[in-house]
Amino acid sequence: MEPLVALSIRQPWIDMIVRGVKTMEIRNWAVKRRGLIALHAPRRIDFSAAYFYGYKQPWTLPRGKLIALAEITDVVELDNESWVDLVQRHRQPLPMVDGAYGVLLDNVKLLERPVDCRGKQMFFPITGNILERVLRYAPK
């Protein structure tokens, strides 16, 4: 089994993922990883997306924490046509300028309690005390 890694996704996008409204995360790099990952909500908020999607107080959403587990089941390279075709999955109305990859997330499960954690760019390993807490709060 591969070690557990996390991916940071700003609010409100990560909230939309855990609620099942968004099932595809967009990245500008080819994601090779498949399988179980942790989802991390960094401190920064995408305020334009929050207000666009009707979040009145996005600062009240969890931030600076690992909040869920999910499975990456596939990654698709997006062009202009597929971007439009899949907008109901990724929810980003404006296409990215330079290459985009849609990371398909399935079996998203909220942790019973969020776990404080500093995020990093790209995937980052979850180890030690933080890993123990994630496993303790993972849904059974």
Secondary structure as GFF3:
##gff-version 3
##sequence-region A 1 140
A	DSSP	beta_strand	5	8	.	.	.	ID=ss1
A	DSSP	alpha_helix	13	18	.	.	.	ID=ss2
A	DSSP	beta_strand	24	27	.	.	.	ID=ss3
A	DSSP	beta_strand	35	41	.	.	.	ID=ss4
A	DSSP	alpha_helix	47	52	.	.	.	ID=ss5
A	DSSP	three_ten_helix	58	60	.	.	.	ID=ss6
A	DSSP	beta_strand	65	78	.	.	.	ID=ss7
A	DSSP	alpha_helix	80	85	.	.	.	ID=ss8
A	DSSP	alpha_helix	87	90	.	.	.	ID=ss9
A	DSSP	beta_strand	100	116	.	.	.	ID=ss10
A	DSSP	beta_strand	123	125	.	.	.	ID=ss11
A	DSSP	alpha_helix	128	137	.	.	.	ID=ss12
###
